[in-house]
């Protein structure tokens, strides 16, 4: 046997594939979040995952795909196609691929009827198909829905393939995964090591600069660093293959420390934190409050802040003053100031921040005024020009940002919000 063949056999020992079933996925009617979620879960379990496939509700194509999977993988995970309708063909296709009959599980059918009897509609007979399984299949109970899954190792699968089926509803999938699938995979999945990950979040620095500062570290093999750039932020995913959480922490900690040293204050958070949650937490620890005055962002800053649970103890609220009339009426911005400098100016943004802080009696305020486009730009003030001002106890700051007009209105608004939050974060850190 060649070295390559040996390598393939070794990889195949715990190789996992995912098939997501549903024509609605191919048409783009539904975003395939299940594959992304399952991929993360498999990595946490240390299982080798080489392939994902999305396929429509076609029995013959699905049968052929399952036969292919049986030749190259040890575990197959499917999502979708477990419902009562004619296009729900997953269990039938899997059984047909291995020429196995289906048998009605009376206890499953009784459970389905009990669940459906709570509805005002009569129980349809086509729900019986959700209780049909290969004779030797282990049932994956579905506590949240009527579509159970299965764990099945077909006797005539050449390479010992095991199939785990789940419904496509994400909440049902996740519940079944944690209650039944994870214990099974830990016991029989074939991997002793686990992958542990931590995400560091960076803002205020271009991706190219981050890559340059971390160029040698990006070559690491274990732990590894994978950068992911998104609008206004870069995520650094640190991943380590280890036998335990303790070993993983021992390997990750020195790398994280070095990254934070090189990136500095631009590294603002980790894992599920975001700029809103970080700023709110900084203010909460200081016993301080925040308000906002928004023009071009139209309430987006307030929406960002209030999306965080418990934000009401810090963020008091704000005003949206889109027109010059409301800037004067609600925030007492002098007509002469607007005439002299225009609404999109350092002077007006600073006055907005100062006045909203005083009127709403908060510790800090953020004001944003700009040109989000697509129209409204001039030779002197182009689309993408934004002025951000922050007012606080003994500290005031204003900055001018020139975002590219090609980014579009929504992106300019979001970047303005992120920039405002980050500037307040830096001011708070400087005072701590």
N, C-alpha and C positions, 0 to 999 in steps of 0.2 A: 504494500500500500504506500502511495506517495505521501510526502510531507503535507501537501495541500489537502489530500484526502483525510489524513489524520486530523488536520486543523478543522476541516469541515465537521467531522464527527464530534470533535470536542466542543465546537460551537453549538452544534445541534442538541447537545445534552440538555440545555435549558433555554433554547431559542424560542421566543414567543412571537406570534403574529397576531395582528388585530384586523378584523374585518368589520367595517361599519356598513350596515345594510339598509337601503332605502333610496328609492328614486328621488325623493325630495332632497336628499343630500347632493345628488348629482346635479339637480336643477338649481341648486343654490337657494332653495326655499327655506332651508334650515342650516344654521352654521354647525359644523361638526365639532362641537366642544368635547364630545366624549373621547375622541381619539387623543386629543391633547391631554385630557385629564388622566386617561389610562396610561399614557406614555410616562407621565410623571410618577404615577403609582408604581409602575413596573421598575422604574429606575430606583425608587426608594427600596424596593424589595431585592434589588441586585440581580434582576432577571434580564438576560440579553434580549433585546427587542430590535429586530432588523427591518421589519416591514409593516406598513399599514396599507390597507386597500379599502376603497369605497366602491360599492357595487349596488346596482339597482335591484328592484324586486323582480328578478328573473330566475326562475327555479333552475333551469339548465345551466346558465352561466355560474350561478352560485355553487351548484354541484361540482362543476369542473374546477372551480377555484378551490374548493375544499379538498379535492383530490390532489391538487398541486401542493397545497399547504402540507398535506400529510407526508409528502416526499421530502420536505426540507425543514420542518419545524416539529417541536415536541409538544407545544401548547398553542392552541388556537383560542382566542377570545373574540366572540362576536357580540355586536350590539344591534338592536333593532329587529323588526320582523317577527315579534312574538305575540302580536295582537290577534284579534278574532276575525279580521277581514280576509278577503281572498288574496290580497297582496302581502299578507304576513306569512311568508313561506320558509322562514329560517329552519325551524325544527324539521319540517318535511324534507327540505333539501339536504340537510345534514344526514338524516336517516337514509335517504335514497342514495346518497354518495357511497354509503357502506352497506347498501342492500339490507337494511335492518327494518323490521316492521315497527309500527307505532302501536302502543297500547294505551287505552284510557286508564288514567290513574283516578280511581273513584274518589279517593280522599282529596285530591287536588280539585276535582270537579265540584265536590261539596263545598270546599273552601271558596271557590270562585262564586258559586251560587249564593253563599252566605254574604260575601262582600257586595255582590250586585243587588241583593235583596234590599239593601239599605237605600237604594235609589228608588225614585218614583216610577221608573220604567220597568217593565217586565224583563226577566232574564232571557236573552236571545239564545237560541240553541247553538248558534255559531261560536259562542264562547267555549263550547266543549272542546274545540280544537286546541285551546290553551292548556288542556289537561292531557294531551297526547304526547307521549315520550317513548323513546326506545326502552325496551324491557329492563335493561340493567343500568339505566341512567340514574345518577343521584340528583335529587331535586335541589335547586337553589331557591329557597323560599323568597317570595316577594311581599314583605310586610306592608308596602305602600300601595300596591296595585294588584291587578288580577293576572298579570303575566309572569308566572314563575320561570326561572331558567333551569339549566341543568349542568352537571359536570359528568361528562361521558367519555369513556375510553373504548372506542369501538374494537371489538375483538379482532376484526379482519383488517384493521389499519396497520399497514406494513411496519411502520417505524414507531409504533406505540404512541400515536397522537392522542392527547387528551383535549377535549373541547369544553369550554365554559361559555354558556350563552346568557346574555343579559338583555333586558328591554332597552329601548332607545331613550326612554324618559330619564334625564340625568339624575333626578333625585332618587328614582327607584334603583338605577344602576349603582349609585354610590352606597346606598343602604345595604344592598345585597353584597356588594364588593367587600365592605368592612365586616359584615356579620358572618359571611360564609366563605367567600373566595379567598380573602387574605389568609385566614387560618389554614386553608387547604394548600395554598401556594407556598406558605412558609414551611409546611411539612413535606410537600411533594414536589415543589417547583424546581429544586435542583441547585439552588445557589446558597452558599453559606455566607458569603460576603453581602454587604448592602452598600448602596450608594447613598451618601448623605450630601445635601446641598445647602448652601446659604447664598442669598442674593444681597449684594451691596449696591446701593443706589447713588448715582452721581448726577449732579446737575451743574449748569453754569460752565461747562467745559466741553469743547467739541470732541467727537469720538476719536478723531485723529490724534489729538493731544493726549487723550487717555491711553490710546494704543502705544503712543511713543513713550510715555512714562512707564508703562508696564510691559514693554516689548520683551524683555528677558523672562518675565514671569509667565507670559502667555505661552511659553514653550514647555511649561511644567506638564508632567504626565500624570502625577497623582500627588496632590490635588491638581485639577485643571481649572483654568479660568476661561469662561466663554462670555464675551461682551455682546449685549443686545441693545441696539440703539432704537429709541422711539422719540417722539416729538418732545423736546425739552429735557430729555433724560437718557441716561445710559445705565443699563443694568449689568452688573458683573456677577455671573453665576459661578460660584466656587463649588466644585464637586469633588468628592473624595470617595474612593472605594476602600472600605474598612470592615473589620469584623464586628465592631461595636461602636456605639455612640462615643464612648470615652476615647477610643483610638482615633475616631474621626475628628473629634474636637482637638486632640493633640496635634493632628496633621494640619487642620484648617487654621488654628489660631495664629501661628507665626505668619502664615500667608496673609491673613486678614490684616494683621498689624502692619505688615510691610506695605500693603496696598493703601491703607488709611494714611500712613506716613507720606507716601508719594503723592496721593491725590489731595490730601489736606481737607480743608473745610468744604470742598466741593463734594465730598462723600457725605451725604446728609442723612442716610438712613439705611435700613436693612429689611430684607424679606418683604412683608406686606405693608410696611410703612410707606407713606407718601408725604409730599411737602405739606399738605393740609394737616395731616395727623401729627407731624413733627412740630410744626409751628404751634398748633393748639396745645400740644403737650408742654412745650417750652413756656408758653404763657400760663398754662394751668399751674405749673410748678412755682411760678412767680406770683400767682394770685392776681394776674392782670387780665384785661379784657381787650377786645378788638372790634372795630367797626369798619365799614367800607363805604366809599363813594365811587360809583362806577359810571363811566360814560360809554366808551366803545365796547366794553365787555358785557354790558347789558345784563348784569346779574350773575355772570358766570363765576366770579370770585365768591359771591355768597353761596352759590350752588356747590362749589368745590368744598367750602368749609362745612356747610350743613350736611354734606353727604357722610361726614364722620359722626358716628354715634357719640352722644354726649357733648357735642360741640356747643350746645346752648349755654353751658356754664362759662364759656370764654367768648364766643362770637355773639355779640348782642344784636347785630343786624346791620342794615345799611340803607343807602338810597341809590336809586338809578336815576341819574340826571343827564338824560341824553341830549336834551335841547338846551340852548343858552338860556331860554326863559326859565326853565326849572333850576338851572344852576344858580341863577339870581334869586329865584323865589324861595327855594328850599335851603340853599347853602350860602346865601348872601354874597355870592361872587360879584364884585363890583362891575357894573356895565363898562366902566372905563378900562378895567383890566382885560375884559374880553375883547373890547375894541382894539386895544393897543397890541395885544399879543396873540389873540385868537384862543379858541377853546382848547386846541391841542398845543399846549405850551407848558414849559416848566413852571411859569408863574401861576397859571390857573390850576395846575395839578397840585401845587403846594398849598394854594389857598383852599382847594377842595379838601385836602387832607386835614389841614388845620381846623377848618370850620366844622367838618363832620365830627371830628373828635370832640370838639367843644360842645356842639349841639346834642350829641348822643351820649356824652359823658363817659367816654371810654379811655383806657390807658393808651391805646395805640389805634392808629387808623392807617388804611391804605387807600390811596386814590389813584385811579387810572383814567387817562384821557388819551385817545389816539385815533388813528385812521385805519380801520380794519378793512376798508375797501368793500367791493371792488372799485367803486367810484369815490370821488371826493378829494382825490389828491391834487396837488398843485406842484409847480416847479420848485417852490421853496419847501413844501411839506408833502412828501410823497406818501402813497399808501404803504403802510407798515411802520410809519413813525408813531411811537407811543411814548408818552411821558408818565412815569410812575413816581408818586410821592408818598413818603411815610412820615407820619408825625407821632411823636411820643414824648415821654417825660425827659426833657433835656436833650433829646436826640431827634433831629429831623434829617431826612435824606431824600434826594430826588435823583432819578436817573433818566436818561433818554436812551431808548432802544430803537434801532432801525431794522425791523424784520423785513425780509424779502416779500415784496408784494405778490410774488409767485406762489407763496405758501397758501394763499387763500384766506378768506375772512375768518373761518372757524379756527384755523391753526394760529392765526395772528392773535385772536382773542385768548386762546388757551395759553400760548406762549407769554402773553402779557400777564395773565393770572399767575403762572408759575414763576415768572420773574419777580412779581410783586411779593409773593410768599417767600421766595428765596432771599430777597433783600431784607425782609423783616427778620427772617431766621438769622442772617449774618449779623444784624444789629443786636439781636438778643444774645447771640453767642459772645459778641464783643463786650457786652455788659456783664456777662456772668463771671 
